[in-house]
Amino acid sequence: MTESKSPVILTIDDDKYIRESFRGLLEDFDFEVLEAENGRIGLEIFEKENPDLILVDMRMPVVDGLEVLETVVKKSPDTPIIMVSGAGEIKDVVKALRLGAWDYLMKPVKDLNMLAHTIERSLERHRLIKENREYQEHLEDKVVEQTKKIEKTNLELQKSEKHFRTIVETSREGIWIIDLNKKTTFVTLRMAEMFGYNTDEMLGKEATVFVDPSCIETFEELNERLLSGEGGQCDLKFRQKDGSELWGIVSTNPIFDADGAVTSGFEMIMDITERKQAEEELARHRDHLEELVKERTEELERTHKELVEKAHKAGMADIATGIVHNVGNVLNSVKTSVQVIDNILKESLIINFKRANDLLRENMDTLEEFLINNSKGKMLMEYYLRIEEGLSKEHFQIEELTNRLIRMVDAIADIISAQQNYTNVDFLVEKSSLDKTVDDALTMMIQLITNQQVIVKRIYNKIPQVEIQKIKLLHTIINIIKNACESMENTQPDNRILTIVIDYCEMDKNAACIKMSDTGHGIHPENLEKIFSYGFTTKSGRHGLGLHSSANYMTEMGGKLWAENNESGKGTSFILKFRIPTE
């Protein structure tokens, strides 16, 4: 007598530990186990080994469980397939069962004996189907035996129905059923909780009782189509028991009897209140932003006009030009940020959401076929799941751009304030000693130097006077001192040293240099030139105008400004180069 062959079970799951736990259990039950880490490999093993049963995960990379299910059902419709998923979404269950899944298990499988029982039950069902075909010619002789087996199968089906009901009750979406009088005949616990009721309070009531008055007409139209045999979907506003609003995506499907007549309507509601509130907040934020930009722009225009008039009256055309230049640069950034916000709003997910709904409406007559077999239908469902994340991203982008606008407006105010301090000083070119200007800058920055506990070392060699514009040079030296102090904030106080050397340039004895060296953290080599570019900064909350303006000032005075890291590996040196006038 030949030994009976152990059933071969193919487990397809991208989680190695789940496969190992399934293998250990199934081998204890005397099953032969094959393993696959994704759907593609699983289908290859299926083609080669023709297993007795397939246990497949719903969500996997490469080829997911539904694709495996469709392929196996087409090639071998009698092969039992049990779907396993941790997602817990009712549409996945319905779709899997419609595509031909024999059973459905939720992760984590807390009772592994239940897994073995489910497999044995499916194998038993498969055996019954096989035997039924083999004994069709002898149906009369087998009627009593088959009747018993059918009774057993009916019991299993009742258990499956109970299992299915459990899945429905644990769905994240609310589900209710209305009769032909539009009264509630069934409601899940999740639905009742969404509205703040218990299930008994909702049963028997007309569905419109729970709808916000502004949406009753739309809801009535949706239900009229539903009870005439046509499903649909739309966004509606409801009212919870305490009077607060609840926004939901309502999806409806008619329920037919055996003769094809509509007996009731199935409605599913997904809570999108947070998304709707975010959209409203976004609209308010946009209106406020537009008003703020308008007010700030008008304020800047007034300030700019006053400054230009004062500059003209005082004969300070250079100062006025500098203000216009710097403010104009920042306004360009403001304009860019506003344009980006405008682009975000023009390309908002709201537009795509409407297009998605249009696509759904176009396929409403063949909704089931569209959602199951059309790739666009699958993509549409995935899109609806991702829309909340997209709207949150839009909100975050606009918030970031708004903060940038506020910083830019503050930067404009700083530029104007800094220029106003020198409205009574002429930008005259004059011969002057560099050491005197450096000492003036150190005096002005003494508070910062003292607070930061910075030690200043001065090495002034004797060199001729050079032609400079004192205020511009003063601005430049102050900017460099400020940057140096900030770069040494994380250095030990006794190592915070700022060394200032005034001497002839090493490579050009016809030029004078001010070399200002700190002992800070240094500058990344690729940023040594970028730091003088407009708007470039590595410091949070800063606008990156100081070094850009300083470099421009040095160029205007016929000199040059650059930076280089110290050979010691600690800190950075900024070098200001000036031409020494010939006698």
Buried (B, 14 or more C-beta within 10 A) or exposed (E): EEEEEBBBBBBBBBBEEBBEBBBEBBEEBEBBBBBBBBBBBBBEBBEEEEBBBBBBBBBBEEBBBBBBBBBBBEEBEEBBBBBBBEEEBBBBBBBBBEBBBBBBBBBEBEEBEEBBEBBBBBBBBBBBEEBBEEEEEEEEEBEEEBEEBBEBBEEBEEEBEEBBEEBBEEBEBBBBBBBEEBBBEBBBEBBBEBBBBEBEBBBEBEBBEBBBEEBBEBBBEBBEBBBEEBBBBBBBBBBBEEEEEBBBBBBBBBBEEEEEEBBBBBBBBBBBBEBBEBBEEBEEBBEEBEEBBEEBBEEBEEBBEEBBEBBEEBEBEBBBEBBBEBBEBBBEBBEEBBEBBEEBBEEBBBEEBEEBBEBBEEBEEEBBEBBBEBEBBBEBBEBBEEBBEBBEEBBEEBEEBBEBBEBBBEBBBBBBEBBBEBBEBBBEBEEBBBBEBBBBBBEEBEEBBEEBEBBBEEEBEEBEBBBBBBBBBBBBBBBBBBBBBBBBEEBEEEEBBBBBBBBBBEEEEEBBBBBBBBBBBBBEEEEBEBBBEBBBBEEEEEBBBBBBBBBBBBEBBEBBBBBBBBEEEBBBBBBBBBBBEEE
